[in-house]
Amino acid sequence: MKLKQYPDYKKVELPWIEKIPLDWCILRAKCIFRQIDVRSETGDEELLSVSERKGVTPRKNVNVTMFKAESYKGYKLCWPGDLVINSLWAWMQGLGVSEYHGIISTAYGVYRIKKEYKVDNKYFNYLFRSTAYLWELRVRSKGIWRSRYQLTDDAFMTMPVINPPENAQRQIVKYLDAKCAQITKFIRNKRRLIQLLKEQKQAIINQAVTQGIDTKVKMKPSGVDWVGDIPEHWELKRLRTMSHVMPSGVDKHIVEGEIPIKLCNYVDVYKNDRILDSIDFMKGTATSDEIKKYKLRGGDVLITKDSESWDDIAVPSFVPEKIDGVICAYHLAIVRAYGIDGEYLFWAFLSEKVADQFRVSAKGVTRYGLAQGAIKGAWFPVPPKKEQLAIVKHINQFLSKNYLAIEKLEQEIKLIQEYCTRLISDVVTGKVDVRNIKVEDVADDDLEDALSSDEEIEETEDSLEEVFDDN
C-alpha cells in the first residue's frame, strides 16, 4: 500500500524536520514528562538493561559482559510506562519505554508522563528510538570523548518533542505494531531458511570429507572411536605427517624502520572462508625474518588458535592464491600442506568430527587456546589425491548455490530492516498519514516473537528448494 501525506502541514523551526501535520504540535519534554528518582531499598528487584538495540529489557535476557555489583541497594527504580535513558548511550539511542518494574543504574534517567497529559507512551518509544531523533539526541549529548558523551536531565527536558493528538498517537502505535509484527515474522522466516542452508552446508562437508561422495564404497573401521568408519581405501593421518604448522604470527603494528605489510588478523579468518586480496587488511610493519616466516602462500590454511569460546577454536580459512605483502597476524596458525591438497584440508577442518578434536584439546579458563602439539596431533581422514580433488569440486559445486541463496536471503533481511526503519521514522514524524488504515490489534507476544507455530516452520523448510531454484 502506498502511503499518502497528510492533507495540510505547517512549518516548524527544527534543523531535522521542515514541517508537521497541521493539528500536531511540538512541546518541550518538560511539558510532557517529569523526572523520577526513586531508589531501591533492598536491590532485590529485577535488574534491567538499556541498550540501543533492544531498549529496556531484563538483564538476564541479554549478553552483558560488564561486571555485576555485589549489591543493587540504592539503584534507581522504574515502572512500566516509564521512559528510561542510558545517559551515556543516549547519543546512540540507548533508551526506551519500559515494560517492566525493576532496577537500573543510578546514571540512567527515568521520566514519567504527567498524569494530566493523555498520551500513548508506546508512541514515544517509537518516536525517540526513530532515526529522526538521532540528530537531537546527539547534539544534546555533551562530552570530550565520544565514549563519555552524556545526556543530562536538563538537556532532555528542553528537547523538542513531536506531539500528535491522542487519537493519532493510538493509531500510529496500532499501525506500527502491526507492521513490526509482519516484518518480524518475515525476518524470522528468512533467518530460519539461512539456518537450514547452513545446516545443509555442514551436512555436505561432513559427508564428503569423512565418508566420501561415493555412497556405494566399502567402509572399514578407522581405528579411532570418534571418527568411526571411513572408506576402505582411505587412510587416517595425523596433521603433522602432511603439513607444516606455524602457530602465531606478527603481533605488532607500526614500528619505525621495519617493512610495511598487510596483516591478516583473527577477524579476517573468522569472517571469511577465503583470504583474498579484496579484504581490507590491517596495516602494519614487520622484520624481514618475520615476513619470510609468516608470509601467506597460495594453498595455505589459516586457523584461529585461541578464543573466548570453544566453538571458535580452529576456525579455518583458505588462501587460494598468493597475495603480495600479506602476513599472518597473532592468535592464528598457518597450516601449510605438503602431503595433502590444501583446499581439501580446509574443508576437512570444517567437518564436525575433525573440529571436535580441537575443541576438546583447547585449554584455558576464560580464554581457550591450542598448543602446537594439539594442532599437529589431530587426526584427518585422507583419501587418494585424485579423490581429494573430486571432493573439493563436489563441495564447491553444491556451495556455489548455497552461498548465493544465503546472500540473497541476507540482502532481503537488510532491505526489509531498512524499510522498517524508514517507515517508523516517517510515521512518527507525520510524513505519511496512517489515520484511516485499518489494521488488526497485535498482542505483545506477537511483537516479541512473531514466528512460533509448527505450521510456519514446516512452510519454511518446504520453501528451501524454491530458494535454490531461484538461483
C-alpha positions in Angstrom: 0.0 0.0 0.0 1.4 3.4 -1.0 1.1 5.7 2.0 -0.1 9.3 1.4 0.8 12.5 3.1 -1.5 14.4 5.5 -3.7 17.0 3.7 -2.3 20.0 5.5 1.0 20.8 7.1 2.6 23.7 9.0 6.3 24.7 9.0 8.4 24.1 12.1 11.8 25.5 13.1 13.8 22.4 13.7 17.0 21.5 11.8 16.0 17.9 11.1 12.4 18.3 10.1 10.7 21.0 8.0 7.0 20.5 8.7 4.5 18.5 10.7 0.7 17.9 10.2 -1.4 20.9 10.9 -3.1 19.6 14.1 0.2 18.3 15.6 2.4 20.4 17.9 5.9 20.5 19.3 6.4 20.7 23.0 9.4 20.6 25.3 9.9 17.3 27.0 9.4 19.0 30.4 5.8 19.8 29.4 5.1 16.0 28.9 7.4 14.3 31.4 8.5 14.6 35.0 11.8 13.3 36.3 11.6 10.3 38.6 14.3 9.3 41.1 13.1 6.5 43.4 15.7 4.2 44.9 15.6 0.5 45.8 15.7 -0.2 49.5 16.8 -3.8 49.0 18.2 -4.1 45.5 16.2 -7.3 45.0 14.0 -6.1 42.1 14.5 -7.3 38.5 17.8 -6.0 37.1 17.2 -4.2 33.8 19.4 -3.3 30.9 19.0 -0.4 28.5 20.5 -0.6 25.0 20.2 1.0 21.6 19.3 -2.4 20.1 16.6 -3.7 22.4 15.6 -0.7 24.5 14.7 -1.7 28.1 15.0 -5.5 28.7 15.7 -7.8 31.7 19.4 -8.1 32.0 19.1 -11.9 32.3 17.8 -11.9 28.7 20.8 -10.1 27.2 24.5 -10.9 26.9 26.2 -8.3 29.0 29.9 -8.6 29.7 30.2 -5.7 32.2 30.6 -6.6 35.9 27.7 -7.1 38.3 27.7 -5.2 41.5 27.7 -7.0 44.8 24.5 -5.2 45.8 22.0 -3.1 43.9 20.6 -1.4 47.0 20.2 2.3 46.2 19.9 1.8 42.5 17.1 3.6 40.6 13.7 2.1 40.1 11.4 2.3 37.1 7.9 1.1 36.3 6.0 0.0 33.2 5.4 3.1 31.0 8.5 5.0 32.3 10.9 6.3 29.7 14.4 5.1 30.7 17.5 6.7 29.1 21.0 5.4 29.4 22.6 8.8 29.7 26.0 7.7 28.4 24.5 6.0 25.3 21.6 8.4 24.5 23.6 9.6 21.5 23.3 6.0 20.2 19.6 5.8 21.2 20.3 3.7 24.3 16.8 4.3 25.6 13.2 3.0 25.6 9.8 2.9 27.3 10.0 0.2 29.9 7.5 -2.7 30.1 9.0 -3.9 33.4 9.3 -2.9 37.0 12.9 -3.1 38.0 16.2 -1.5 39.0 18.6 0.4 36.7 21.9 2.2 37.1 21.9 5.4 39.1 23.5 7.1 36.0 20.3 6.5 34.0 17.4 8.9 33.7 13.8 7.9 34.4 11.0 10.1 33.1 7.2 9.6 33.6 4.4 11.1 31.6 2.5 13.6 33.7 -0.9 12.5 34.9 -2.7 15.4 33.3 -1.2 14.6 30.0 -3.1 12.0 28.0 -0.7 10.3 25.6 0.3 6.8 24.4 3.7 6.0 25.9 4.3 3.5 23.2 4.2 6.3 20.7 7.1 8.0 22.5 9.0 4.7 22.4 8.7 4.6 18.6 9.5 8.4 18.4 12.6 8.6 20.5 14.0 5.4 19.0 13.4 6.5 15.4 16.2 7.7 13.2 14.5 11.1 13.1 15.6 11.7 16.7 19.2 10.7 16.3 20.3 14.3 15.5 18.5 15.7 18.5 19.9 13.1 20.9 23.5 13.5 19.5 23.7 17.3 19.6 22.3 17.3 23.2 24.8 14.7 24.5 28.0 16.5 25.5 31.5 15.4 26.4 35.1 15.4 25.3 35.3 11.7 24.3 32.5 10.0 22.4 32.5 7.1 24.9 31.8 9.7 27.6 29.1 11.7 25.9 26.3 12.3 28.3 22.7 13.4 28.0 21.8 15.4 31.2 18.3 15.7 32.7 18.2 19.4 31.7 19.3 18.6 28.1 16.5 16.0 27.8 13.8 18.2 29.4 14.4 21.0 27.0 14.3 18.7 23.9 11.6 19.4 21.4 9.1 16.5 21.2 6.7 16.0 18.2 3.3 15.5 19.7 0.3 14.4 17.6 -3.3 14.4 19.0 -4.0 11.4 21.3 -6.2 9.5 18.8 -3.5 9.9 16.2 -0.9 8.5 18.6 -3.0 5.5 19.3 -3.5 4.8 15.5 0.3 5.3 14.9 1.1 2.7 17.6 -1.5 0.3 16.3 -0.3 0.6 12.7 3.4 0.3 13.6 2.8 -2.7 16.0 1.1 -4.5 13.1 3.8 -3.7 10.6 6.6 -4.6 13.0 4.9 -7.9 13.7 4.7 -8.6 10.0 8.3 -7.6 9.4 9.5 -9.7 12.4 7.7 -12.7 11.0 9.3 -12.1 7.6 12.8 -11.8 9.1 12.5 -14.9 11.3 11.3 -16.9 8.3 14.4 -15.8 6.3 16.7 -16.4 9.2 15.4 -19.9 9.6 16.0 -20.5 5.9 19.5 -19.3 6.4 20.0 -21.7 9.3 18.7 -24.6 7.3 21.0 -23.7 4.4 24.0 -23.6 6.8 23.0 -27.0 8.2 22.8 -28.4 4.7 26.3 -27.0 4.0 27.6 -28.6 7.2 26.0 -32.0 6.3 27.5 -31.9 2.8 31.0 -31.2 4.2 30.7 -33.8 7.0 29.7 -36.5 4.5 32.2 -35.6 1.8 35.4 -35.4 3.9 34.7 -38.3 6.3 32.9 -40.8 4.1 33.4 -39.6 0.5 31.0 -38.9 -2.3 30.5 -42.5 -3.5 27.6 -43.9 -1.5 28.4 -47.5 -2.6 32.0 -47.6 -1.4 33.0 -50.2 1.1 33.8 -48.9 4.6 36.3 -50.0 7.3 36.9 -49.1 11.0 39.2 -46.1 11.2 40.8 -47.3 14.4 39.7 -44.1 16.2 36.4 -44.3 18.0 35.2 -40.7 17.3 36.0 -41.0 13.6 34.1 -44.2 13.1 34.1 -45.9 9.7 35.9 -44.5 6.7 36.1 -45.7 3.1 38.2 -48.9 2.8 40.9 -47.3 0.6 41.3 -44.1 2.7 43.9 -43.5 5.4 43.8 -41.8 8.8 46.7 -39.5 9.3 47.9 -37.0 11.8 48.2 -33.4 10.6 52.0 -33.4 11.4 52.6 -36.0 8.7 51.2 -34.0 5.9 51.7 -30.3 6.7 53.9 -27.7 8.4 52.2 -26.0 11.3 53.4 -22.5 12.3 51.4 -21.1 15.2 51.1 -17.4 15.9 52.4 -14.6 13.8 53.2 -10.9 13.8 51.8 -9.2 16.9 52.7 -5.5 16.3 51.5 -2.7 14.1 53.7 0.3 13.0 57.3 0.1 14.1 59.8 2.7 12.6 62.4 1.2 10.4 60.5 -2.0 9.7 59.0 -3.1 6.3 55.3 -2.0 5.7 53.0 -5.0 5.4 49.3 -6.0 5.4 48.3 -8.1 8.4 45.7 -10.9 8.0 44.2 -11.0 11.5 41.9 -13.1 13.6 38.7 -11.4 12.3 39.7 -11.8 8.7 40.0 -15.5 9.2 36.9 -15.9 11.4 34.6 -14.0 8.9 35.9 -15.3 5.6 36.1 -18.8 4.1 38.7 -17.4 1.6 41.5 -14.9 2.2 41.5 -12.8 -0.9 43.3 -9.6 -1.9 39.9 -7.7 -1.8 39.9 -7.9 2.0 40.7 -4.6 3.8 43.7 -5.9 5.7 45.1 -4.1 8.8 48.3 -2.1 8.0 51.5 -2.9 10.0 55.2 -3.5 9.8 57.5 -6.5 10.3 61.1 -7.5 10.1 62.5 -9.3 7.1 62.7 -12.6 9.1 59.0 -12.3 10.2 58.0 -11.7 6.6 59.9 -14.7 5.4 58.3 -16.9 8.2 54.7 -15.7 8.2 54.1 -14.5 4.6 51.0 -16.2 3.2 51.2 -18.5 0.2 48.6 -19.9 -2.1 47.3 -23.2 -0.7 47.8 -22.2 3.0 45.1 -22.9 5.5 44.8 -20.4 8.4 43.1 -21.4 11.7 42.1 -19.5 14.8 44.4 -20.7 17.6 42.6 -19.3 20.6 39.3 -17.7 21.5 36.9 -16.9 24.4 34.6 -19.7 23.1 35.3 -23.4 22.3 33.2 -23.1 19.2 35.6 -20.5 17.7 38.7 -22.7 18.1 40.4 -23.9 14.9 38.0 -22.0 12.6 39.7 -22.2 9.1 40.1 -20.0 6.1 41.8 -20.9 2.8 44.3 -18.9 0.8 43.6 -19.9 -2.8 46.4 -17.9 -4.3 49.4 -15.8 -3.5 48.7 -12.3 -2.0 51.6 -9.9 -2.1 52.7 -8.4 1.2 50.1 -10.1 3.4 51.5 -11.5 6.7 49.8 -13.8 9.2 49.0 -12.0 12.5 48.9 -13.2 16.1 46.3 -15.6 17.5 46.4 -17.7 14.3 48.3 -20.7 12.9 49.4 -21.3 9.3 48.9 -24.9 8.2 51.0 -25.4 5.0 50.1 -28.7 3.3 52.7 -30.8 1.6 51.2 -34.3 1.6 47.5 -33.3 1.1 45.6 -30.8 -1.1 45.3 -27.5 0.7 41.7 -26.9 -0.1 40.7 -30.4 0.8 42.4 -29.8 4.1 40.4 -26.6 4.6 37.1 -28.4 4.1 38.3 -31.2 6.4 38.9 -28.6 9.2 35.3 -27.6 8.8 33.9 -31.1 9.3 32.4 -31.7 12.8 34.5 -34.8 13.5 37.7 -33.0 12.9 36.7 -29.8 14.5 35.6 -31.5 17.7 39.2 -32.7 18.3 40.4 -29.1 18.6 37.5 -28.0 20.8 38.3 -30.9 23.2 42.1 -30.1 23.1 41.7 -26.4 23.8 42.9 -25.4 27.3 42.1 -22.4 29.4 39.7 -20.7 31.9 38.3 -17.5 30.4 40.2 -17.9 27.1 40.9 -21.2 25.4 44.0 -21.9 23.3 45.5 -24.7 21.3 49.0 -25.9 21.9 51.1 -26.7 18.8 51.2 -30.4 19.8 47.4 -30.5 19.8 47.2 -29.0 16.3 49.8 -31.3 14.9 48.4 -34.4 16.6 44.9 -34.1 15.1 43.6 -37.0 13.0 42.3 -36.4 9.5 40.6 -38.9 7.1 42.6 -38.8 3.9 41.6 -40.2 0.5 43.9 -40.5 -2.5 44.9 -37.2 -4.1 42.6 -37.6 -7.1 39.6 -38.2 -4.9 40.6 -35.2 -2.7 40.3 -33.0 -5.8 36.9 -34.6 -6.7 35.6 -34.0 -3.2 36.7 -30.3 -3.4 34.9 -29.9 -6.7 31.8 -31.6 -5.4 31.6 -29.4 -2.3 32.3 -26.2 -4.3 29.6 -27.0 -6.8 27.0 -27.5 -4.1 28.1 -24.5 -2.1 28.0 -22.1 -5.0 24.2 -22.4 -4.9 24.2 -22.4 -1.1 26.2 -19.2 -0.8 24.1 -17.4 -3.4 20.9 -18.5 -1.6 22.2 -17.2 1.8 23.4 -14.0 0.2 20.0 -13.4 -1.3 18.2 -14.0 2.0 20.6 -11.8 3.9 20.0 -9.0 1.4 16.2 -9.4 1.7 16.6 -9.1 5.5 18.7 -6.0 5.2 16.3 -4.3 2.8 13.2 -5.1 5.0 15.1 -3.7 8.0 15.9 -0.5 6.2 12.3 -0.3 5.1 11.1 -0.7 8.7 13.5 1.9 10.0 12.4 4.4 7.4 8.7 3.6 7.9 8.8 4.2 11.6 10.6 7.5 11.2 8.1 8.7 8.5 5.0 7.7 10.5 6.0 9.1 13.9 7.1 12.5 12.3 3.9 12.8 10.2 5.5 12.4 6.8 2.8 9.8 6.0 -0.8 9.6 7.1 -1.9 6.3 8.6 -5.1 7.5 10.3 -7.6 5.7 8.0 -5.6 2.5 7.5 -7.4 -0.5 9.1 -5.1 -2.9 11.0 -5.7 -5.6 13.5 -4.6 -5.4 17.1 -1.3 -7.2 17.8 -0.7 -9.0 21.0 2.6 -8.1 22.8 3.8 -11.7 22.5 3.4 -11.4 18.7 5.7 -8.4 18.7 8.3 -10.2 20.8 8.2 -13.4 18.8 6.2 -13.3 15.6 7.2 -16.7 14.4 6.5 -19.7 16.6 3.9 -22.1 15.1 4.9 -25.5 13.8 3.0 -24.8 10.6 5.2 -21.8 9.8 8.3 -23.8 10.5 7.2 -26.5 8.1 6.5 -23.9 5.4 10.0 -22.5 5.8 11.5 -26.0 5.3 9.3 -26.7 2.3 10.4 -23.4 0.7 14.1 -24.3 0.9 14.1 -25.9 -2.5 12.5 -22.9 -4.0 15.4 -20.7 -2.8 17.8 -22.9 -4.7 15.6 -22.9 -7.8 15.5 -19.1 -7.8 19.3 -19.1 -8.0 
